[in-house]
Amino acid sequence: MSLLISNPYFITIGMLIAMVCFLMLGYPVAFVLAGIATIFGLIYIGPTTISFAMFQTFGTFSEYLLVAVPLFIFMGVIIEKSGVAARLYDAMHVILGRLPGGLAITTVITCTIFAAATGVVNASVVTMGLLALPAMIHHKYNIPLATGSVISGGTLGVLIPPSVLILIYGPVAGLSVGKLFMGAIIPGLLLSLLYVIYIIIHCVIKPQDGPPLPKSEVTVPLSKKLRILTTSVLPVSLLMLAVLGTIFFGIASPTEAAGIGAIASLILAAAYKKLTFKAIKDSLYRTAIVSAMTFMILICAGFFTIVFTRLGGKQVIENLLSSLPFPSWGLLIALLLIIFLMGMFLDEIATILIAVPIISPIAVGLGYDPIWFALLVLVVMQTGFLTPPFALSIFYLKGVAPPEVTTEHIYKGVLPFIGMQIIGIILLIIFPQLILWLPSLMFE
């Protein structure tokens, strides 16, 4: 009996079952992971387990690259407070409003640009839920289509740089964050394009679901259109260039680029006359809260991974995956499916810290490019944000949606966009250069 209890397979199953059970009961992810690691570690390893937690804490705060996390979060919060999203939405509203489903298309494109200026999901989904969803409902849009466009566009923050998840993925997998940033650009734009194509096709077939705006509402002089583009789209484009351009041309590291982005966001807010003392104070407060939560999950998930590996869990998972009677492409699908299922239950940071150290070496051993595989994993994780019943973005939107928008509307709305997501994943698998082309051109 004692041999059975100390068997690595028994321990691995016990840790995973305990994790799922406590998460289903609603306990915070960080505390669940740290608690399970502590209990199993003390039972099977002993008091040395506590030192693992200290080493993980020290290692996390010593990682120079992670300095970029609070800087990018601060940049996103300042951008949000400066009213950039509203300006972008108004600009796209005027330019695209006459198209079938014009407001939904405007929402997706605004989210795409906004994602490149914030790097997080919740900011895009909440902001566009407050801004675009009431406008679409006012113009008699189909509610599932409206909610689907907000959520699908908002979740692009997982992928489009400067994504905070990429900043975390890079050190965990031992990959260049700069190359991951560059590799994520085309997949992010591809998914955005697929969403727009779906909206257009849907609204051409069912015009009543996304009627064009009245001509009087979007007819403005050319000079005003140019002014809107100059004051709304151009500044954000320059901000994106300041961050990604310096990385692409080898001028700055991702951490240094994050500092540039934070300063540029302050300049942009000042130009829009939104840089008040209250805005700075609130931005610093929110940055501190989100950063603290992020680092708490980083430390606790890292601690869990150390104990899990020390107790043989990593080897057990690797043996199980390696023994599957699948060809290399079948194993690839199995690895991505594991990420997808984990993303439905776990926080995205915890998913990266637990799964990536196990599955990334397996993928590389199968001959897959690590940058290509990493971006596939992130696209699949983005799908987890869309997929009911545990998609976080659904709850973000429901929290700010008008009363007439039900959870059922949101569930129905995301399903077609999940289909577009799957098409995007298939295209990225068939055409790896969609991911690898830009990283191959980088100056390093």
Steps between C-alpha positions, in 0.01 A plus 500: 500500500781742588666426164175587322461827689858604423473402133560805270188413300288499816650830617452664159135396478443610861648847442302553179171381648550717810573800279187453287277441805613811689479716186145375438415602856597855411823548694756744353739337252819624668403371846382165362829438320715612795289304749512174304874539442556560873290203616639247252851639541498471879362144480738364236804732513503650847577846643732570206182581307480841668838595354361432152240772557771746610723418202204543262412838654859622476537369145178666384593842634856464368384441139593819314258431216202498737562868580316557173177356645404796726630744235274356230208482743556866593515589129170323439326668794619847394387433142162391630464813713608729217186413303688343209242221461214749467694706246591191297143377510366836384754511215421147378128566550512783247717310251331157512146576620339462156624143451277201583569434866704820506479551877605141571792536256589829668499322836738224384743744333495734801567204730789392276667841521415539869649155574829616348498793741405314820617137491221367724155350438275640770567864408392448137192292579374730777574823314336386175215342694424843645567687176394287204237259632239767593555668160438173312189422706373856437535442123303172520793264455453131569609469865703175464687652203568816700627314809705261288679785324588666833634183662689368196663837436574554868679167542759598238684659792618147589693482174574840346818653644577640748316204653583446866457124447780501242724673754436211738515224238844602371705442819305183588575340161845657465397692187567855378210724602586732211460217247176392665370858476583515129363152436167593662426798273383315187294235689328779694418692181392175330248424773372857490454469122313169538264662753432788260438263208250303706315817605476621139375163371250470786362850443481459121294182549294649785502880454262550791763366743749779424338787311723774354481831682287779355695705248439817700679350801828427323513763226774746598729722289830352384690755706328376817576138412866588459496684832339201671764266360781738596382549858371146568677233294839660436601554868423138591689381191803701611471349849497148352799589282686636802459168681516235226726693261777537756484124568489406131802712406698385803508848654347394832427183695136421586554641851648824364222519240247470783656807663479685167135399467418619852656842432332522157160422657550786749586737213191384309277552805649846547432583134137399551491713820418195713821490702364616833634422846194282567555306174863431591410399855221267384727352231777430749251344741351271232847412372605402851192280550524321162878460528470359852240248384718406202812448708305310766384252234852487354648409838233251604475327162880483480511349850238242397703414189820448704329262744307326220826441309693392811232240578523355148187657355677651200657166410165322538328741262787479250490118510123495449518739205799324343323164524196618305473304171480817288718638219674833565203705377270296724720576801497867403120501507507316835736761648282786378188326632662476845567876491142565392354290783732654760403846376136423576576443870825682582621856490701557181821579690468181705435304180823629349709433811365147553460373144770671293806351681350154431361529147750737340794252511270230360402724206862594431594130519240429232683746274266799528640853511471628861390852394232356270378261770497775764274721288269207427470443874412867557236494224345190659508675839316792342234252386459403866398860573214458251383150585205449738438428779820629670609774260612796711422752226135391508479600866689825435241596238200383697612722787474818290230404246155667493223309685344364179820308416484152653774243549322285239540784247873511572541122474321497164703796381844349560436166322549625140814686606637180655452350153708785353760434769524134398542601135779735610676220692478271196648771275787558745572126504490468120699820438765530777656805330201705611667483842868463410540761226526817711731348766735392217536866392586639844818694567672347803 
